[in-house]
């Protein structure tokens, strides 16, 4: 710590100070290549400095934390200080997303990039309004077109803001669906469907249905 | 809901407001929009709606919430109608299945696959909800500096790309495949009027020897004459035979 202060007093900031300064002036996560380009540091030194900053800005001891999100590094407030920050900023947190919105995000994250029709088919209901809302919130983006479908519909994908909201470094940071869903639960669904298919179905209104 | 004693005291259904992705405002407004087909019933999360109602109107001991029973009854009444509507909308073949060419539903294997996929999506959504809510309390640095005039470095290539995008005109679609229009609505109006002198005429007979363009213009001419009240169009069923009759 004293070496760092000495360096700063002598006008030769160390690697951690340089990175700290760049992160402070960026509201978006800064990628490692961008940090290297701005600070002119070698990669090994930058990585060591980021580790040191991570320890300095730990959630146990600091009101600011260093996050590794959305493919970069970002300085953010410690969640334990949220009440004070929200009082100071005099603003409420945006309304939480609905269950339908989480389902659409889950569809696009795990099955995507996906067209709107693909989302509707996966959920079994029309989800256009929910998709619109997520596009407005910049959690989804139209990233290209599906040239194999008639009319080349837009393909939806998750955004950097989505990764930020979920605190994820990248798409690979999410657990695989197989880990989330209990195999026993899937077996129960399969059994229920095959059981229903084996049972004779009563025709509605006495018709041949 | 009006009763013999007049408007019940306490909160009524009219004061129940909701905040959904697809709609925000009074509950009764939502019902009106659905009934007017201005909002798809597919898009209304009914479970969330019921939760909102329960949160807004928690159960109270008898006597402490006058009018609560009437209000709850009204809500249950409207909510069951919504469930019925949504059920019908989600199973569009149920009513038609009684008829002849009813489409077959998905096979048990397809249904099983769809349900399993949906189950996975649902569990993924639950995990996402937890993750997003756990990360909602981070506030990033807001030290976004304004660029200083004259100090901003922009590469010429980037500027050229931006200019290209700004001044780009979308290519107009070609119309070469449409062919030349060689007939006017006026000509076919005259043709229809002369045919009608002999009495009602079938549209099919009228356009029998015409090409696609003339048939389309003849249809436009017939619509135009019908709109002016100079003929009556009769079609017993959708896509059925169309008959042109002189005005009565």
Interface residues (C-beta under 8 A of the other chain):
Chain A: X23 X24 X25 X26 X27 X28 X65 X67 X74 X75 X76 X77 X79 X82 X85 X89 X93 X95 X96 X97 X98 X99 X100 X101 X102 X103 X105 X106 X107 X109 X110 X111 X122 X123 X124 X125 X126 X127 X128 X129 X130 X133 X164 X165 X166 X167 X168 X174 X175 X177 X180 X181 X185 X186 X189 X190 X193 X194 X196 X197 X204 X205 X207 X208 X209
Chain B: X19 X20 X21 X22 X40 X42 X43 X45 X47 X48 X90 X94 X97 X98 X102 X108 X111 X112 X114 X115 X116 X117 X118 X119 X120 X121 X122 X123 X124 X125 X126 X127 X128 X129 X131 X132 X133 X134 X135 X136 X137 X138 X139 X140 X141 X142 X143 X144 X145
